[in-house]
Amino acid sequence: MKYIEEFNDPELAKRLLEDIHATATRPWTMMEVCGGQTHSIIRHGIDQLLPGHIELIHGPGCPVCVTPLEMIDKALEIASRPGVVFCSFGDMLRVPGTDRDLFRIKSAGGDVRVVYSPLDALEIAQRHPDREVVFFGVGFETTAPANAMTVHEARRRGIRNYSMLISHVRVPPAIEAIMRAPHCRVQAFLAAGHVCSVMGTAEYPALADRFGVPIVVTGFEPLDILEGVRRTVRQLESGEHRVENAYPRAVREEGNPAARRMLEEVFEVTDRAWRGIGVIPASGWRLSKAFREYDAEHRFEVGGITTRESGVCRSGEVLQGLIRPNECEAFGTTCTPRNPLGATMVSSEGACAAYHLYRRLGGPARGTEPVREATSVG
């Protein structure tokens, strides 16, 4: 597939930046919803190349980071039980629960395995019918179809020793919660292209109208993000608030109909708790009644979990866009990727991880570079 070098072209980046600088006459604050976009922004220094009066706020777009502590502790409880093979993507293994993580469960003798697809976990269940195999299904709309399909496939094959611990969340309700927050400063959103590639854009126009905010769907390469910012600034300057698709090579208005049908068959919408934010109505999915037998929460009856958040970690404020990672007193000192206090430091899409990886350890984080330095993008 193309679109790697083409979307890192420094000359095109410079032209986009010049357009943004020429267009932006007032202070504007926009939020990128996706953690992958946050990493791209920090890695390429995009926020430092924008006009000083344009602020990018990092949103709660890291699915690992917003998984509530109670769900992490439920995963740890299930994974520690005899006869269980607990499967997960790798970035969940170091996410801290109340007093341990999945790596500690594994080191204590638990059968915790990293997989690259939920279908890998299903294959393990088929090979080991004497074991209970559980997959930790975490993510936004992007990963939900594959997880739904795996449960559907488990039923088709008659595999009964497979279940999923589900913590799926949905982006549009989160945008609404952000806009309704009392201290919200967000005036526009850069929407996640991969989410919209599945779900389409139909849910966003109502949000744009209700809150008077532009919503521009964009991708993850430097030029994708700059084009998203450019379109957003043009709308803000002209007083518009509509949905634009700046990622047409991957996103269609209707999304992926087959994936959406699978989601509708296997899942049902539910209220969901977001770590650091709280419960957002209708912001998640759970297995529907027809597939409830594959729900690990019901199968293992993990209730009565008592959680305890770190008194030092401020990841909840980071997830709400209230502070930047390097404004937390623990950042880079008592909280590091080797010793994370919160998921935002250990996840591959976490804002704290991005700031630590790309050495945003302190000092001015934005608006310090002139437009002539745009050639650093790429």
C-alpha positions as CSV (number, residue, x, y, z in Angstrom):
1,M,0.0,0.0,0.0
2,K,1.2,3.5,-0.8
3,Y,0.7,6.6,1.4
4,I,3.7,6.4,3.7
5,E,6.4,8.6,2.1
6,E,3.7,10.6,0.3
7,F,2.2,11.7,3.6
8,N,5.6,12.6,5.2
9,D,6.6,15.0,2.5
10,P,8.3,18.0,4.2
11,E,7.6,20.4,1.3
12,L,3.9,19.7,1.4
13,A,4.0,20.0,5.2
14,K,5.5,23.4,4.9
15,R,2.8,24.5,2.5
16,L,0.1,23.3,4.8
17,L,1.7,25.0,7.8
18,E,1.9,28.3,5.8
19,D,-1.8,28.0,5.0
20,I,-2.6,27.4,8.7
21,H,-0.5,30.3,9.8
22,A,-2.1,32.6,7.3
23,T,-5.6,31.5,8.1
24,A,-5.5,31.4,11.9
25,T,-6.2,34.9,13.3
26,R,-7.6,34.0,16.7
27,P,-6.8,31.6,19.5
28,W,-8.4,28.2,18.9
29,T,-8.4,25.0,20.9
30,M,-9.0,21.6,19.3
31,M,-8.8,18.0,20.6
32,E,-7.4,15.0,18.7
33,V,-9.6,12.1,19.9
34,C,-7.2,9.2,19.0
35,G,-4.1,8.2,20.9
36,G,-2.4,7.2,17.7
37,Q,-2.8,10.8,16.5
38,T,-1.3,12.0,19.8
39,H,1.8,9.9,19.2
40,S,2.1,11.2,15.7
41,I,1.7,14.8,16.8
42,I,4.3,14.5,19.5
43,R,6.7,12.4,17.5
44,H,6.8,14.8,14.5
45,G,6.6,18.0,16.6
46,I,3.4,19.1,14.9
47,D,2.1,21.0,17.9
48,Q,5.4,22.9,18.0
49,L,5.1,23.9,14.4
50,L,1.6,25.3,14.6
51,P,0.8,29.0,15.4
52,G,1.3,29.7,19.1
53,H,-2.4,30.5,19.5
54,I,-3.6,27.1,18.2
55,E,-3.7,24.6,21.0
56,L,-4.0,20.8,20.6
57,I,-5.5,19.0,23.6
58,H,-4.9,15.3,23.9
59,G,-8.2,13.5,24.3
60,P,-9.2,10.1,25.9
61,G,-8.4,8.2,22.7
62,C,-6.3,5.4,24.2
63,P,-8.5,2.4,24.7
64,V,-6.1,0.7,27.1
65,C,-5.9,4.0,29.2
66,V,-9.6,4.4,29.6
67,T,-10.2,0.8,30.6
68,P,-11.5,1.2,34.2
69,L,-9.5,0.0,37.1
70,E,-12.3,-2.3,38.2
71,M,-12.1,-4.1,34.8
72,I,-8.3,-4.4,35.1
73,D,-8.7,-6.0,38.5
74,K,-11.3,-8.4,37.2
75,A,-8.9,-9.4,34.5
76,L,-6.2,-10.0,37.1
77,E,-8.6,-12.1,39.2
78,I,-9.6,-14.3,36.3
79,A,-6.0,-14.7,35.0
80,S,-4.9,-15.9,38.5
81,R,-7.4,-18.8,38.6
82,P,-6.2,-22.4,38.0
83,G,-7.1,-23.9,34.7
84,V,-7.4,-20.5,32.9
85,V,-5.4,-19.4,29.9
86,F,-5.7,-15.6,29.8
87,C,-4.9,-14.0,26.4
88,S,-4.4,-10.3,25.7
89,F,-2.6,-7.9,23.4
90,G,0.8,-7.0,24.7
91,D,0.1,-3.5,25.9
92,M,-2.3,-4.7,28.6
93,L,0.3,-6.7,30.4
94,R,1.9,-3.8,32.3
95,V,-1.2,-1.8,32.9
96,P,-1.3,-1.5,36.7
97,G,-4.3,-2.7,38.7
98,T,-4.9,-1.9,42.3
99,D,-1.8,-3.9,43.5
100,R,-0.4,-5.9,40.6
101,D,-0.5,-6.4,36.8
102,L,-0.7,-9.3,34.3
103,F,3.1,-9.7,34.2
104,R,3.1,-10.3,38.0
105,I,0.3,-12.9,37.5
106,K,2.4,-14.6,34.8
107,S,5.5,-14.5,37.0
108,A,3.5,-16.1,39.8
109,G,2.6,-19.1,37.6
110,G,-0.5,-17.8,35.8
111,D,-0.9,-18.8,32.2
112,V,-1.0,-15.4,30.6
113,R,-0.3,-15.2,26.9
114,V,0.2,-12.4,24.4
115,V,-1.7,-12.9,21.2
116,Y,-1.9,-10.8,18.0
117,S,-5.6,-11.5,17.2
118,P,-8.6,-12.8,19.2
119,L,-8.7,-15.6,16.7
120,D,-5.3,-16.7,18.1
121,A,-7.0,-17.1,21.5
122,L,-9.9,-19.1,19.9
123,E,-7.3,-21.4,18.3
124,I,-5.8,-22.0,21.8
125,A,-9.2,-22.8,23.1
126,Q,-9.8,-25.3,20.3
127,R,-6.4,-27.0,21.0
128,H,-7.0,-27.2,24.8
129,P,-10.6,-28.1,25.4
130,D,-9.7,-28.9,29.1
131,R,-8.7,-25.3,29.8
132,E,-10.9,-22.1,30.0
133,V,-9.5,-19.6,27.6
134,V,-10.3,-15.9,28.1
135,F,-9.5,-13.0,25.7
136,F,-9.4,-9.5,27.1
137,G,-11.5,-7.6,24.5
138,V,-10.5,-3.9,24.9
139,G,-10.8,-1.1,22.4
140,F,-12.9,1.4,20.5
141,E,-15.0,0.7,17.4
142,T,-11.9,-0.3,15.5
143,T,-11.1,-3.6,17.3
144,A,-14.7,-4.4,18.2
145,P,-15.7,-6.1,14.9
146,A,-12.8,-8.7,15.1
147,N,-13.8,-9.5,18.7
148,A,-17.5,-9.8,17.7
149,M,-16.5,-12.1,14.8
150,T,-14.4,-14.3,17.1
151,V,-17.4,-14.9,19.5
152,H,-19.6,-15.6,16.4
153,E,-17.0,-18.1,15.2
154,A,-16.7,-19.8,18.6
155,R,-20.5,-20.5,18.5
156,R,-20.3,-21.7,14.9
157,R,-17.5,-24.2,15.8
158,G,-19.1,-25.2,19.0
159,I,-16.2,-24.1,21.2
160,R,-17.5,-23.8,24.7
161,N,-14.3,-23.2,26.7
162,Y,-13.8,-19.7,25.2
163,S,-15.0,-16.4,26.6
164,M,-14.2,-12.7,26.4
165,L,-13.8,-10.1,29.1
166,I,-15.3,-7.1,27.3
167,S,-14.4,-3.5,27.8
168,H,-15.3,-1.8,24.5
169,V,-16.0,1.9,24.3
170,R,-17.6,4.2,21.7
171,V,-16.2,7.6,20.6
172,P,-19.4,9.7,19.9
173,P,-20.7,9.5,23.5
174,A,-17.3,10.4,24.8
175,I,-17.3,13.6,22.6
176,E,-20.6,14.5,24.1
177,A,-19.4,14.0,27.6
178,I,-16.3,16.1,26.9
179,M,-18.5,19.0,25.6
180,R,-20.8,18.8,28.6
181,A,-18.0,18.9,31.1
182,P,-18.1,22.2,33.1
183,H,-14.5,23.3,32.3
184,C,-14.5,22.2,28.7
185,R,-12.3,24.4,26.4
186,V,-12.6,22.3,23.3
187,Q,-13.8,24.2,20.2
188,A,-13.3,21.5,17.6
189,F,-12.3,17.8,17.2
190,L,-10.0,15.8,15.0
191,A,-11.9,12.6,14.7
192,A,-10.2,9.2,14.5
193,G,-10.0,7.9,10.9
194,H,-9.8,4.2,11.8
195,V,-13.0,4.4,14.0
196,C,-14.9,6.1,11.2
197,S,-13.6,3.5,8.7
198,V,-15.7,1.0,10.6
199,M,-18.7,3.1,11.8
200,G,-18.8,5.8,9.1
201,T,-19.6,9.4,10.0
202,A,-23.4,9.4,10.5
203,E,-23.2,9.9,14.3
204,Y,-21.1,13.1,14.1
205,P,-23.3,15.7,12.4
206,A,-25.7,15.8,15.3
207,L,-22.8,16.4,17.7
208,A,-21.4,19.2,15.5
209,D,-24.8,20.9,15.4
210,R,-25.6,20.4,19.1
211,F,-22.4,21.9,20.4
212,G,-21.4,24.1,17.5
213,V,-18.0,22.4,16.9
214,P,-16.3,21.4,13.7
215,I,-15.5,17.7,13.5
216,V,-12.9,16.8,10.9
217,V,-12.1,13.1,10.4
218,T,-8.4,12.6,9.7
219,G,-5.7,10.0,9.6
220,F,-2.4,9.5,11.4
221,E,0.5,10.5,9.1
222,P,1.9,14.1,9.5
223,L,0.2,15.4,6.4
224,D,-3.1,13.8,7.4
225,I,-3.0,15.6,10.7
226,L,-1.9,19.0,9.2
227,E,-4.7,18.8,6.7
228,G,-7.2,18.0,9.4
229,V,-5.9,21.0,11.4
230,R,-6.1,23.2,8.3
231,R,-9.7,22.3,7.6
232,T,-10.6,22.7,11.2
233,V,-9.1,26.2,11.4
234,R,-10.8,27.3,8.2
235,Q,-14.2,26.2,9.7
236,L,-13.5,28.0,13.0
237,E,-12.4,31.2,11.3
238,S,-15.6,31.2,9.2
239,G,-17.9,30.4,12.0
240,E,-18.9,27.0,10.6
241,H,-19.4,23.7,12.5
242,R,-19.8,20.7,10.2
243,V,-18.4,17.3,9.7
244,E,-15.6,17.0,7.1
245,N,-13.9,13.8,5.9
246,A,-10.2,14.6,5.4
247,Y,-9.4,10.8,5.2
248,P,-11.3,9.7,2.1
249,R,-8.8,7.0,1.2
250,A,-10.0,5.0,4.2
251,V,-13.3,6.4,5.4
252,R,-16.7,6.3,3.7
253,E,-19.8,7.9,5.1
254,E,-21.5,4.5,5.6
255,G,-18.3,3.0,7.1
256,N,-18.0,-0.8,6.7
257,P,-21.5,-2.3,6.5
258,A,-20.3,-5.9,7.1
259,A,-18.5,-4.9,10.2
260,R,-21.4,-2.9,11.5
261,R,-23.8,-5.8,10.9
262,M,-21.5,-8.1,13.0
263,L,-21.4,-5.6,15.8
264,E,-25.2,-5.3,15.8
265,E,-25.6,-9.1,15.9
266,V,-23.1,-9.8,18.7
267,F,-23.1,-6.7,20.9
268,E,-25.5,-4.4,22.5
269,V,-24.9,-0.8,23.7
270,T,-24.5,-0.2,27.4
271,D,-23.3,2.4,29.8
272,R,-19.5,2.1,30.4
273,A,-17.1,3.5,33.0
274,W,-14.0,5.3,31.6
275,R,-10.9,5.4,33.8
276,G,-10.3,8.9,35.0
277,I,-13.6,10.2,33.6
278,G,-16.4,8.1,35.1
279,V,-19.5,6.5,33.7
280,I,-20.6,7.8,30.3
281,P,-24.2,6.7,29.2
282,A,-24.4,4.4,26.2
283,S,-20.7,4.7,25.6
284,G,-19.8,1.0,25.4
285,W,-20.7,-2.4,24.2
286,R,-21.3,-5.7,25.9
287,L,-22.2,-9.1,24.6
288,S,-25.9,-9.4,23.7
289,K,-28.2,-11.8,25.5
290,A,-27.8,-14.3,22.6
291,F,-24.1,-14.5,23.2
292,R,-24.0,-13.9,27.0
293,E,-22.6,-17.4,27.6
294,Y,-19.3,-16.2,26.2
295,D,-19.1,-13.3,28.7
296,A,-16.2,-13.9,31.1
297,E,-17.7,-11.6,33.7
298,H,-20.8,-13.9,33.9
299,R,-18.9,-17.2,33.5
300,F,-16.4,-16.4,36.3
301,E,-18.7,-14.4,38.5
302,V,-16.1,-11.7,39.3
303,G,-18.0,-9.5,41.6
304,G,-17.1,-7.6,44.8
305,I,-13.9,-6.1,43.4
306,T,-12.5,-3.4,45.6
307,T,-10.2,-0.9,43.7
308,R,-7.8,1.7,44.8
309,E,-6.4,4.3,42.4
310,S,-2.9,5.7,42.9
311,G,-2.9,8.9,45.0
312,V,-0.1,10.3,43.0
313,C,-1.0,9.5,39.4
314,R,-2.9,12.2,37.5
315,S,-3.7,10.2,34.4
316,G,-7.4,10.9,34.8
317,E,-6.7,14.6,34.3
318,V,-4.5,13.8,31.3
319,L,-7.3,11.7,29.8
320,Q,-9.7,14.6,30.2
321,G,-7.3,17.1,28.6
322,L,-7.0,19.1,31.8
323,I,-3.2,18.8,32.1
324,R,-0.4,17.7,29.8
325,P,1.6,14.6,30.9
326,N,4.7,16.6,31.8
327,E,2.6,18.7,34.2
328,C,2.1,15.7,36.5
329,E,4.6,15.7,39.4
330,A,5.2,12.0,39.0
331,F,5.9,12.1,35.3
332,G,9.4,10.8,34.5
333,T,10.3,10.4,38.2
334,T,8.2,8.0,40.2
335,C,6.2,7.2,37.0
336,T,8.1,5.8,34.0
337,P,7.5,3.1,31.4
338,R,9.4,0.6,33.6
339,N,7.4,1.6,36.6
340,P,4.1,3.0,35.4
341,L,1.6,4.4,37.9
342,G,-1.1,4.6,35.2
343,A,-2.0,3.2,31.9
344,T,-1.2,6.4,30.0
345,M,2.5,5.8,30.7
346,V,2.6,2.2,29.5
347,S,0.1,2.0,26.6
348,S,1.5,2.3,23.1
349,E,-1.2,5.0,22.5
350,G,-1.0,6.7,25.9
351,A,-0.2,10.4,26.0
352,C,2.3,10.0,28.9
353,A,4.1,7.3,27.0
354,A,4.4,9.6,23.9
355,Y,5.8,12.5,26.0
356,H,8.3,10.2,27.7
357,L,9.3,8.4,24.5
358,Y,9.8,11.6,22.5
359,R,11.5,13.5,25.4
360,R,8.8,16.1,26.2
361,L,10.0,16.1,29.7
362,G,9.3,19.7,30.6
363,G,9.4,23.3,29.4
364,P,7.3,24.7,26.6
365,A,5.4,22.0,24.7
366,R,4.0,24.0,21.8
367,G,4.1,27.1,19.7
368,T,7.9,27.6,19.9
369,E,9.0,26.8,16.4
370,P,8.8,29.1,13.4
371,V,7.1,27.9,10.2
372,R,10.4,27.6,8.4
373,E,11.2,24.5,10.5
374,A,8.4,22.6,9.0
375,T,11.0,20.4,7.2
376,S,11.5,18.5,10.5
377,V,8.2,16.8,9.8
378,G,8.8,13.3,8.3
